Amino acid sequence: MNKIYVFGAMAILLLGLTYCSSSKKAIAAAVPKTTYAATLAPVIADKCSPCHIPSKGGNKKAYDNYANVKADIDEIVRRIELNPTDKGFMPFKKSQKLAADTIAVFKSFKDDGMLEN
């Protein structure tokens, strides 16, 4: 009789663990990926303007388009992670780094595969 209870308890436990891992996968799949158009372009418009936005009078390399950002993402991330006293620090003429969550958007864009839309 005890063997039946032990077997039943183990079966229930295994079934429960199977569903736990499936729910974690479902949650991970539900997290949207960072894309240029939906996520990064608004951050660039806010934080990199006017210098990198030609329509606002910028004369630096334009980051208001996907192709340039995709090509330069490693350099962009490197420069925004520098300290304000380091040569090449961005954003230029600012005395503080971008907020950590803003820098994370650039990193997520790269990590998520640099998707356009």
C-alpha positions as CSV (number, residue, x, y, z in Angstrom):
1,M,0.0,0.0,0.0
2,N,2.8,2.4,0.9
3,K,4.4,1.7,-2.5
4,I,1.3,2.9,-4.3
5,Y,1.3,6.2,-2.3
6,V,5.0,6.8,-3.0
7,F,4.5,6.1,-6.7
8,G,1.5,8.4,-6.9
9,A,3.3,11.2,-5.1
10,M,6.3,10.9,-7.4
11,A,4.0,11.0,-10.5
12,I,2.3,14.1,-9.2
13,L,5.6,15.8,-8.5
14,L,7.0,15.0,-11.9
15,L,3.9,16.3,-13.6
16,G,4.1,19.5,-11.6
17,L,7.7,20.0,-12.5
18,T,7.0,19.5,-16.2
19,Y,4.5,22.3,-16.2
20,C,6.8,24.6,-14.2
21,S,9.4,24.6,-16.9
22,S,6.8,25.2,-19.7
23,S,5.5,28.3,-17.9
24,K,9.0,29.7,-17.7
25,K,9.5,29.3,-21.4
26,A,6.1,30.9,-22.1
27,I,7.1,33.9,-20.0
28,A,10.4,34.2,-21.7
29,A,8.8,34.0,-25.1
30,A,6.3,36.8,-24.2
31,V,9.1,39.4,-23.6
32,P,9.2,41.6,-26.7
33,K,12.5,42.1,-28.4
34,T,14.1,45.5,-28.7
35,T,13.8,46.8,-32.3
36,Y,15.2,50.0,-33.9
37,A,11.9,51.4,-34.9
38,A,9.8,50.7,-31.8
39,T,12.4,51.1,-29.0
40,L,15.7,52.5,-30.0
41,A,14.7,55.3,-32.5
42,P,12.7,57.2,-29.8
43,V,15.7,57.0,-27.4
44,I,18.1,58.3,-30.0
45,A,15.7,61.1,-30.9
46,D,15.6,62.1,-27.3
47,K,19.2,61.5,-26.1
48,C,21.3,62.0,-29.3
49,S,19.6,65.1,-30.7
50,P,20.5,67.4,-32.2
51,C,24.0,66.2,-33.0
52,H,23.1,62.9,-34.6
53,I,19.7,64.0,-36.1
54,P,20.3,65.9,-39.4
55,S,16.7,67.3,-39.5
56,K,17.4,69.0,-36.2
57,G,20.6,70.6,-37.4
58,G,23.0,67.9,-36.5
59,N,26.2,67.5,-38.5
60,K,27.6,64.3,-36.9
61,K,26.9,60.8,-38.3
62,A,23.2,60.4,-38.6
63,Y,21.6,57.9,-36.2
64,D,18.1,58.6,-37.3
65,N,18.3,55.6,-39.6
66,Y,18.6,51.9,-38.9
67,A,21.5,51.2,-41.2
68,N,23.9,53.6,-39.5
69,V,22.9,52.5,-36.0
70,K,23.3,48.8,-36.9
71,A,26.7,49.4,-38.4
72,D,27.9,51.4,-35.4
73,I,26.2,49.8,-32.5
74,D,29.5,48.5,-30.9
75,E,31.0,51.9,-31.1
76,I,27.9,53.6,-29.8
77,V,27.7,51.3,-26.8
78,R,31.4,51.7,-26.1
79,R,31.2,55.5,-26.1
80,I,28.1,55.8,-24.0
81,E,29.7,53.6,-21.4
82,L,32.8,55.8,-21.0
83,N,33.1,58.2,-18.1
84,P,32.5,61.8,-18.9
85,T,36.2,62.6,-18.5
86,D,37.2,60.0,-21.0
87,K,38.1,60.9,-24.6
88,G,35.2,60.0,-26.9
89,F,32.6,60.1,-24.2
90,M,29.0,60.4,-25.5
91,P,26.8,62.3,-25.2
92,F,29.2,65.0,-26.2
93,K,29.1,68.2,-24.1
94,K,27.2,66.5,-21.3
95,S,28.7,66.1,-17.8
96,Q,26.8,62.9,-16.9
97,K,26.5,59.5,-18.4
98,L,23.2,58.3,-19.8
99,A,21.0,56.5,-17.3
100,A,21.8,52.8,-16.9
101,D,18.3,51.8,-18.2
102,T,18.9,54.0,-21.3
103,I,22.3,52.3,-22.0
104,A,20.5,49.0,-21.5
105,V,18.2,49.8,-24.4
106,F,21.2,50.0,-26.7
107,K,22.7,46.8,-25.4
108,S,19.3,45.0,-25.7
109,F,19.0,46.1,-29.3
110,K,22.4,44.5,-30.0
111,D,21.7,41.4,-27.9
112,D,18.2,40.9,-29.5
113,G,19.8,40.7,-33.0
114,M,19.5,44.3,-34.1
115,L,16.0,44.0,-35.5
116,E,14.7,46.9,-37.6
117,N,10.9,46.6,-36.9
